[in-house]
């Protein structure tokens, strides 16, 4: 009798020992099966003038003049590609520099001088094709510098992979710069200031406009004062090119976050080549108080709590705890039963 009881006890304990592991395997999240997708080839496009030196078109043209030009569209990749090419408005990016608007944007201003229809082209492997286009400066155009762009990009987005997948459009853009001879009238203007937060740091933006007819490279200083007039930040400003007749922003990221309250910004910049200067003084902006991370209101306190651990670990621990408790109870019952049965066995002997 004791031997049979011990055998049953041992078998039951073995079952109980393996049961939590089985439940853990059922409850715990399993890794997703990997799929062997074909590796996509990188997009390697090129765009350059076909009939003049340099990386972009630099033209001098008079009002009413037309000119025939050509651009080379290239595919440096190892597979043929379907590419989209179009003319797009050029603009000045934040802190200066060249930018071209995206597909689907309506052409305005200088872009309307360019005869370059939007087209999808098939580019063979490691080859280029030449595409002709024309530029016509309207009669009566005032002197100065004008800018537009040509763009080449993959027509179909490259699908991303991984947990965070981003479809990719790879763009190549070149400037078409046109100078109409005549007097140069450089001018700058500084406008409003604003504030935002990025990665727990204050970002101060000040709007600036090149209201003249020539490109400038402003440099200078940005001061930030609190409501008492105390300077709380002083930053050097060195912009890239700000193109004629365009507006952008001077963006400065501070080392930390400004305290909530009222502030003013003063921006003073000068283009050394033309001695053109501009100042914006006491440009007001507000730093709002950060949103509360957690509400302590009665209404929020009445909401049901979330009793959930990451990746299902809470559920696994719960099942294992229940099984362990049952194991303890069963062992206690079996030991008590064995204790009660032992005297009877002795008397039979």
C-alpha positions as CSV (number, residue, x, y, z in Angstrom):
1,X,0.0,0.0,0.0
2,X,2.7,2.6,0.9
3,X,4.6,1.7,-2.3
4,X,1.5,2.3,-4.5
5,X,0.8,5.5,-2.7
6,X,4.4,6.7,-3.3
7,X,4.2,5.8,-6.9
8,X,1.0,7.6,-7.4
9,X,2.4,10.6,-5.6
10,X,5.6,10.6,-7.7
11,X,3.6,10.4,-11.0
12,X,1.3,13.2,-9.9
13,X,4.2,15.4,-9.0
14,X,5.8,14.8,-12.4
15,X,2.6,15.7,-14.2
16,X,2.3,18.9,-12.1
17,X,5.9,19.8,-12.7
18,X,5.5,19.6,-16.5
19,X,2.0,21.2,-16.6
20,X,3.2,24.8,-15.9
21,X,5.8,24.5,-18.6
22,X,3.1,23.4,-21.1
23,X,0.8,26.2,-20.1
24,X,3.6,28.7,-20.3
25,X,4.3,27.5,-23.9
26,X,0.7,27.9,-24.8
27,X,0.3,31.4,-23.2
28,X,3.6,33.0,-24.0
29,X,3.8,34.8,-27.3
30,X,5.6,32.9,-30.1
31,X,8.0,34.6,-32.5
32,X,6.6,35.3,-35.9
33,X,7.8,33.0,-38.7
34,X,10.4,34.8,-40.9
35,X,9.5,35.1,-44.6
36,X,12.2,35.2,-47.3
37,X,11.1,38.1,-49.4
38,X,13.1,38.9,-52.4
39,X,15.6,41.7,-51.7
40,X,14.7,44.9,-53.4
41,X,17.4,46.6,-55.4
42,X,18.3,50.1,-54.3
43,X,17.1,53.0,-56.4
44,X,20.1,54.9,-58.0
45,X,18.9,57.7,-60.2
46,X,20.9,60.6,-61.6
47,X,19.8,63.9,-63.1
48,X,22.2,66.4,-64.7
49,X,22.5,69.0,-67.5
50,X,23.3,67.4,-70.8
51,X,24.5,70.5,-72.7
52,X,26.4,72.6,-70.2
53,X,28.9,72.0,-67.4
54,X,28.1,72.0,-63.7
55,X,25.5,70.2,-61.6
56,X,22.6,72.5,-62.4
57,X,21.4,74.9,-65.0
58,X,22.8,78.5,-64.6
59,X,21.3,80.7,-67.3
60,X,21.4,84.4,-68.1
61,X,18.4,85.4,-70.3
62,X,16.6,88.5,-71.3
63,X,12.9,89.2,-71.2
64,X,11.2,87.5,-74.1
65,X,14.1,85.2,-74.8
66,X,13.6,81.4,-75.3
67,X,16.3,78.7,-75.1
68,X,16.3,75.0,-75.9
69,X,18.0,72.8,-73.3
70,X,18.5,69.1,-72.5
71,X,18.7,67.1,-69.4
72,X,20.1,63.6,-68.9
73,X,18.0,61.1,-66.9
74,X,20.1,58.2,-65.6
75,X,19.6,54.9,-63.9
76,X,22.8,53.7,-62.1
77,X,21.1,50.7,-60.6
78,X,21.3,47.1,-61.7
79,X,17.7,46.7,-62.8
80,X,15.5,48.8,-65.2
81,X,13.2,51.2,-63.4
82,X,10.0,53.2,-64.1
83,X,10.7,56.8,-63.2
84,X,8.6,59.9,-62.9
85,X,10.1,63.3,-64.0
86,X,8.5,66.7,-63.7
87,X,9.2,70.4,-63.2
88,X,8.5,71.7,-59.7
89,X,8.6,75.0,-57.9
90,X,11.9,75.6,-56.0
91,X,11.9,77.1,-52.5
92,X,14.2,77.9,-49.6
93,X,14.3,75.2,-46.9
94,X,14.5,75.9,-43.1
95,X,17.8,77.6,-42.2
96,X,18.5,78.1,-45.9
97,X,19.2,75.9,-48.9
98,X,17.6,74.5,-52.0
99,X,14.3,72.5,-52.0
100,X,11.9,71.3,-54.7
101,X,8.2,70.7,-54.2
102,X,6.8,67.2,-54.5
103,X,4.9,65.5,-57.3
104,X,1.3,66.8,-57.8
105,X,2.1,70.3,-56.7
106,X,0.8,73.0,-59.0
107,X,3.5,74.9,-60.9
108,X,3.7,78.7,-60.3
109,X,6.0,81.6,-61.1
110,X,9.3,80.6,-62.7
111,X,8.2,77.0,-63.2
112,X,5.6,78.2,-65.7
113,X,8.5,79.4,-67.9
114,X,9.6,75.8,-68.4
115,X,8.2,73.6,-71.0
116,X,8.8,70.2,-69.4
117,X,5.7,67.9,-69.3
118,X,5.3,65.5,-66.5
119,X,6.1,62.0,-67.8
120,X,6.7,58.4,-66.7
121,X,9.8,57.0,-68.4
122,X,11.5,53.6,-68.5
123,X,15.1,53.9,-67.7
124,X,17.3,50.9,-68.7
125,X,20.0,49.5,-66.5
126,X,23.2,51.6,-66.1
127,X,22.2,53.9,-68.9
128,X,20.7,57.4,-69.4
129,X,18.3,59.1,-71.8
130,X,18.4,62.7,-72.9
131,X,15.2,64.8,-72.7
132,X,14.8,68.1,-74.4
133,X,12.9,71.1,-72.9
134,X,12.7,74.8,-73.3
135,X,12.7,77.9,-71.1
136,X,11.0,81.2,-72.1
137,X,11.3,84.3,-70.0
138,X,8.1,86.3,-70.3
139,X,8.4,89.8,-71.8
140,X,8.5,92.6,-69.2
141,X,10.1,90.4,-66.6
142,X,12.0,92.5,-64.0
143,X,15.7,92.1,-63.4
144,X,16.9,89.6,-60.8
145,X,17.4,85.9,-60.1
146,X,14.7,83.4,-60.6
147,X,14.7,79.7,-59.7
148,X,12.8,76.5,-60.5
149,X,13.7,72.8,-60.6
150,X,13.5,69.5,-62.5
151,X,12.9,66.3,-60.5
152,X,13.4,62.6,-61.2
153,X,12.2,59.9,-58.9
154,X,11.0,56.3,-58.8
155,X,7.4,56.2,-59.9
156,X,6.4,53.4,-57.6
157,X,7.4,53.6,-54.0
158,X,9.9,51.0,-52.7
159,X,8.1,49.0,-50.0
160,X,9.8,49.0,-46.6
161,X,10.3,46.0,-44.4
162,X,10.5,45.2,-40.7
163,X,8.3,46.2,-37.8
164,X,8.2,49.9,-38.9
165,X,8.0,49.9,-42.7
166,X,8.2,53.1,-44.7
167,X,7.7,53.2,-48.4
168,X,10.5,55.1,-50.1
169,X,10.5,57.6,-53.0
170,X,14.1,58.4,-53.9
171,X,14.3,61.9,-55.5
172,X,16.9,63.7,-57.6
173,X,16.4,67.4,-58.2
174,X,18.4,70.0,-59.9
175,X,18.0,73.8,-60.0
176,X,17.3,75.8,-63.0
177,X,18.6,79.3,-62.1
178,X,17.8,82.1,-64.4
179,X,19.3,85.6,-64.1
180,X,17.6,88.5,-65.9
181,X,20.2,91.3,-66.3
182,X,19.6,94.5,-64.5
183,X,20.1,96.3,-61.2
184,X,20.4,94.2,-58.1
185,X,18.1,95.1,-55.2
186,X,18.8,92.9,-52.2
187,X,16.5,93.1,-49.2
188,X,15.6,91.1,-46.1
189,X,12.7,91.2,-43.6
190,X,12.3,89.5,-40.3
191,X,8.8,88.5,-39.1
192,X,7.1,86.6,-36.3
193,X,8.6,84.2,-33.8
194,X,7.1,80.9,-32.5
195,X,8.0,78.1,-30.1
196,X,7.6,74.3,-30.1
197,X,9.0,71.3,-28.3
198,X,11.1,68.5,-29.8
199,X,12.6,65.7,-27.7
200,X,12.0,67.8,-24.6
201,X,14.0,70.8,-26.0
202,X,12.7,74.2,-27.0
203,X,12.7,75.1,-30.7
204,X,12.5,78.7,-31.5
205,X,11.5,79.6,-35.1
206,X,11.7,83.1,-36.6
207,X,10.3,83.8,-40.0
208,X,12.6,85.5,-42.5
209,X,11.9,86.7,-46.1
210,X,14.2,87.6,-48.9
211,X,12.1,90.4,-50.5
212,X,14.8,91.4,-52.9
213,X,15.8,90.1,-56.3
214,X,19.1,88.3,-55.5
215,X,20.1,85.4,-53.3
216,X,21.5,86.1,-49.8
217,X,23.3,84.2,-47.1
218,X,22.3,85.9,-43.8
219,X,24.3,85.4,-40.6
220,X,24.0,87.0,-37.2
221,X,22.5,86.4,-33.7
222,X,19.3,85.3,-32.0
223,X,18.5,86.5,-28.4
224,X,15.7,85.1,-26.3
225,X,14.4,87.1,-23.3
226,X,12.0,86.2,-20.6
227,X,9.1,88.3,-19.4
228,X,11.5,90.3,-17.2
229,X,13.7,91.1,-20.1
230,X,16.5,88.8,-18.9
231,X,18.4,87.1,-21.7
232,X,17.9,83.4,-21.3
233,X,19.5,82.2,-24.6
234,X,22.0,83.6,-27.1
235,X,22.6,81.8,-30.3
236,X,24.7,82.4,-33.4
237,X,22.9,82.2,-36.7
238,X,24.5,81.1,-40.0
239,X,22.1,80.4,-42.8
240,X,22.6,78.8,-46.1
241,X,21.3,80.4,-49.3
242,X,17.9,82.2,-49.0
243,X,16.7,82.6,-52.6
244,X,15.3,85.7,-54.0
245,X,11.5,86.2,-53.5
246,X,11.3,83.3,-51.0
247,X,10.5,83.0,-47.3
248,X,11.7,80.5,-44.7
249,X,12.5,80.2,-41.0
250,X,15.6,80.5,-38.8
251,X,15.2,77.5,-36.6
252,X,17.2,77.3,-33.3
253,X,17.1,74.3,-31.0
254,X,18.0,75.1,-27.4
255,X,19.9,72.9,-25.0
256,X,16.8,72.4,-22.8
257,X,13.2,73.4,-22.4
258,X,12.1,76.9,-21.6
259,X,9.9,77.4,-18.6
260,X,6.3,78.1,-19.4
261,X,5.6,81.8,-19.8
262,X,5.9,84.8,-22.2
263,X,9.2,85.5,-24.1
264,X,10.5,87.7,-26.8
265,X,13.0,87.0,-29.6
266,X,15.4,89.4,-31.3
267,X,17.0,88.3,-34.5
268,X,19.7,90.4,-36.2
269,X,21.2,89.1,-39.5
270,X,23.4,90.5,-42.3
271,X,24.5,89.2,-45.7
272,X,28.2,90.1,-45.9
273,X,28.4,90.0,-49.7
274,X,25.8,92.8,-50.1
275,X,25.9,94.3,-46.6
276,X,22.1,93.8,-46.5
277,X,20.9,93.6,-42.9
278,X,17.6,93.1,-41.1
279,X,16.5,93.0,-37.5
280,X,13.3,91.8,-35.7
281,X,13.1,93.1,-32.2
282,X,10.9,91.9,-29.3
283,X,9.1,89.3,-31.4
284,X,6.7,87.8,-28.8
285,X,6.0,84.1,-28.3
286,X,4.5,82.0,-25.6
287,X,5.8,78.8,-24.0
288,X,2.7,76.8,-23.0
289,X,2.7,74.6,-19.8
290,X,3.3,70.9,-20.7
291,X,0.3,68.7,-20.7
292,X,0.0,66.6,-17.5
293,X,1.4,63.1,-17.9
294,X,-1.4,61.6,-15.7
295,X,-4.7,62.9,-14.5
296,X,-5.5,62.9,-10.8
297,X,-9.2,64.0,-11.2
298,X,-12.0,62.0,-9.6
299,X,-13.4,61.1,-13.0
300,X,-10.1,59.6,-14.1
301,X,-9.8,57.8,-10.8
302,X,-13.1,56.1,-11.4
303,X,-11.9,54.5,-14.6
304,X,-11.1,50.7,-14.4
305,X,-7.3,50.0,-14.1
306,X,-5.4,48.0,-16.7
307,X,-4.2,44.8,-15.2
308,X,-1.9,43.6,-18.0
309,X,1.8,43.0,-18.2
310,X,3.9,43.3,-21.3
311,X,3.9,40.5,-23.9
312,X,1.4,38.3,-21.9
313,X,3.9,37.7,-19.0
314,X,1.1,38.5,-16.5
315,X,-1.1,35.7,-17.9
316,X,1.7,33.2,-17.8
317,X,2.6,34.0,-14.2
318,X,-1.1,33.8,-13.2
319,X,-1.4,30.3,-14.6
320,X,1.8,29.1,-13.2
321,X,0.8,30.5,-9.8
322,X,-2.5,28.7,-9.8
323,X,-0.9,25.4,-10.8
324,X,1.7,25.7,-8.1
325,X,-1.0,26.4,-5.5
326,X,-2.9,23.3,-6.6
327,X,0.2,21.3,-6.4
328,X,0.8,22.3,-2.8
329,X,-2.8,21.5,-1.9
330,X,-2.7,18.1,-3.5
331,X,0.7,17.3,-1.9
332,X,-0.7,18.3,1.6
333,X,-3.7,16.1,1.0
334,X,-1.6,13.1,-0.1
335,X,0.8,13.5,2.9
336,X,-2.2,13.7,5.3
337,X,-3.8,10.6,3.7
338,X,-0.5,8.7,3.9
339,X,-0.1,9.7,7.6
340,X,-3.6,8.4,8.3
341,X,-3.0,5.2,6.4
342,X,0.4,4.3,8.1
343,X,-0.9,3.0,11.5
344,X,-3.3,0.6,9.8
345,X,-0.5,-0.9,7.9
346,X,1.6,-1.3,11.0
347,X,-1.3,-3.1,12.8
348,X,-1.6,-5.6,9.9
349,X,2.0,-6.5,10.3
